[in-house]
Amino acid sequence: MNDLNVLNPEFKMEYIRLLMAQKNYQLVQKNIQEGLEFNQKKEHELGILLLRKNWGKAYEISQQPTINLNLKMTGLTQIAEKSYLQKRKKPWVATLLSVVIPGSGKMYSGYWGDGAISFLFTASSSFFAYRAFQKYGTNKVYPWIVGGLAVSYYSANIYGGNRAAVHYNENLDHGFIHETETILFSDY
């Protein structure tokens, strides 16, 4: 660390840029914690927290008053606030909703079309299975095949509701990370 602090400020910044380009955020964070002084230290500290999906800590830092609030720091602060305050979908809620009403877990996650299709497939296959058992009884193969399809649609609906919530959260996080990279790497 002493050797790094002796370097010219431009070399220190270039070293940080190299680490950032390699996505070695842990080493950049370690250098910041150990006291490496370089330009845009606060911006990189906040940016790394955002890139590592540490929304709570990034929000804490963004709320601290800073003396030089430049354009880059303003943008990162806005992302930190948005990412922390954004409501994420809970996969267990989506799963539970899908158990109760097929397709509702996907609808909860914002995938209305997928939810409607899940509901229609599960409801229609369940209806056909019910009718087949009423008409043919349990001694024929046809009702069991249709019943198996109904159970598979219902099971897939439950799994799909869970995955829809996870996918929603991943897309949300990816958007925040992309915005952070755009701002942080704007002068590289």
C-alpha positions in Angstrom: 0.0 0.0 0.0 2.9 2.4 0.8 4.2 1.8 -2.8 0.8 2.6 -4.3 0.4 5.8 -2.3 3.8 7.1 -3.6 2.6 6.9 -7.2 1.6 9.8 -9.2 -2.2 10.5 -8.9 -2.7 9.7 -12.6 -1.0 6.3 -12.1 -3.1 5.5 -9.0 -6.3 6.4 -11.0 -5.1 4.2 -13.9 -4.5 1.3 -11.5 -8.0 1.7 -10.1 -9.4 1.8 -13.6 -7.6 -1.4 -14.5 -9.0 -3.2 -11.5 -12.5 -1.9 -12.3 -12.2 -3.0 -16.0 -11.3 -6.5 -14.7 -14.3 -6.3 -12.4 -12.0 -6.9 -9.4 -14.3 -4.8 -7.2 -13.1 -6.6 -4.0 -9.5 -5.4 -4.5 -10.6 -1.9 -5.2 -12.7 -1.9 -2.1 -9.8 -3.3 -0.1 -7.5 -0.5 -1.4 -10.1 2.1 -0.5 -10.4 0.7 3.0 -6.6 0.5 3.5 -6.3 4.2 2.7 -5.3 4.5 -1.0 -5.9 8.1 -2.0 -7.0 8.7 -5.6 -9.3 11.0 -7.5 -13.0 10.0 -7.4 -12.5 7.8 -4.3 -16.0 8.5 -3.0 -17.6 7.8 -6.4 -15.8 4.4 -6.6 -16.7 3.5 -3.0 -20.4 4.1 -3.7 -20.2 2.6 -7.2 -18.6 -0.6 -5.9 -21.3 -1.1 -3.3 -23.9 -0.7 -6.1 -22.1 -3.1 -8.4 -21.9 -5.7 -5.6 -25.6 -5.3 -4.9 -25.1 -4.0 -1.4 -28.1 -1.7 -1.7 -28.5 -0.9 2.0 -24.9 0.2 2.6 -24.9 2.2 -0.7 -28.0 4.0 0.5 -26.4 4.8 3.8 -23.3 6.3 2.1 -25.5 8.2 -0.4 -27.3 9.9 2.5 -24.1 11.3 4.0 -23.4 14.9 3.1 -20.5 15.3 0.7 -18.6 18.5 0.0 -18.1 18.1 -3.7 -21.3 16.7 -5.2 -20.3 16.4 -8.8 -22.4 15.0 -11.7 -21.1 11.4 -11.3 -21.7 11.4 -7.5 -25.2 12.8 -8.1 -26.1 10.1 -10.5 -24.7 7.3 -8.3 -26.6 8.8 -5.3 -29.9 8.7 -7.3 -29.2 5.0 -8.3 -28.5 4.1 -4.6 -31.7 5.7 -3.5 -33.8 4.1 -6.2 -32.2 0.6 -5.7 -32.7 0.7 -2.0 -36.3 2.0 -2.1 -37.4 -0.2 -5.0 -39.8 -3.0 -3.9 -38.6 -6.4 -4.9 -40.9 -9.4 -5.3 -40.8 -12.1 -2.7 -40.5 -15.6 -4.4 -42.3 -17.3 -1.5 -45.3 -15.0 -1.9 -45.4 -15.7 -5.7 -45.2 -19.5 -4.9 -48.0 -19.3 -2.4 -50.2 -17.2 -4.7 -49.6 -19.8 -7.5 -50.6 -22.6 -5.1 -53.9 -20.8 -4.3 -54.8 -19.5 -7.7 -52.8 -20.8 -10.7 -51.0 -18.0 -12.6 -51.4 -15.4 -9.8 -47.7 -15.7 -8.9 -46.6 -14.7 -12.3 -49.2 -11.9 -12.3 -47.8 -10.7 -9.0 -44.4 -10.5 -10.6 -45.7 -8.4 -13.5 -46.0 -11.1 -16.1 -49.7 -10.8 -16.7 -49.8 -12.7 -20.0 -47.8 -15.6 -18.7 -50.1 -15.7 -15.6 -53.2 -15.8 -17.7 -51.9 -18.6 -19.9 -50.9 -20.6 -16.8 -54.3 -20.1 -15.4 -56.1 -21.2 -18.6 -53.9 -24.3 -19.1 -54.2 -25.4 -15.5 -57.9 -24.7 -15.2 -58.8 -26.4 -18.6 -56.6 -29.4 -17.9 -58.1 -29.8 -14.5 -61.6 -29.5 -15.9 -60.9 -32.1 -18.6 -59.4 -34.4 -15.9 -62.5 -34.0 -13.7 -64.8 -34.7 -16.6 -62.8 -37.7 -17.7 -63.0 -39.3 -14.2 -66.7 -38.6 -14.1 -67.4 -40.1 -17.5 -64.9 -43.1 -17.5 -64.2 -43.7 -13.8 -60.9 -44.8 -12.4 -60.7 -48.1 -14.4 -59.7 -46.5 -17.7 -56.3 -45.0 -18.8 -57.6 -41.8 -20.4 -58.6 -40.0 -17.1 -55.2 -40.8 -15.5 -53.3 -39.4 -18.5 -55.4 -36.2 -18.5 -55.1 -36.1 -14.7 -51.3 -36.4 -15.0 -51.3 -33.5 -17.4 -53.3 -31.4 -15.0 -51.0 -32.2 -12.2 -47.9 -31.4 -14.3 -49.4 -28.0 -15.4 -50.3 -27.2 -11.8 -46.8 -28.1 -10.6 -45.2 -26.1 -13.4 -47.4 -23.2 -12.6 -46.1 -23.2 -9.0 -42.5 -23.4 -10.1 -43.1 -20.8 -12.7 -44.5 -18.3 -10.2 -41.4 -18.6 -8.0 -39.1 -18.2 -11.0 -41.1 -15.2 -12.2 -40.4 -13.4 -8.9 -36.7 -14.3 -9.0 -36.5 -13.2 -12.7 -38.2 -9.9 -11.9 -35.7 -9.2 -9.1 -32.7 -10.2 -11.3 -33.9 -7.8 -14.1 -34.4 -5.0 -11.6 -30.9 -5.5 -10.2 -29.3 -5.8 -13.6 -30.9 -2.4 -14.6 -29.3 -0.7 -11.6 -25.9 -2.3 -12.2 -26.0 -1.3 -15.8 -26.9 2.3 -14.9 -24.0 2.3 -12.3 -21.5 1.0 -14.8 -22.6 3.6 -17.4 -22.0 6.4 -14.9 -18.9 5.0 -13.2 -17.1 4.1 -16.4 -18.2 7.3 -18.3 -14.7 8.8 -18.2 -12.6 5.6 -18.7 
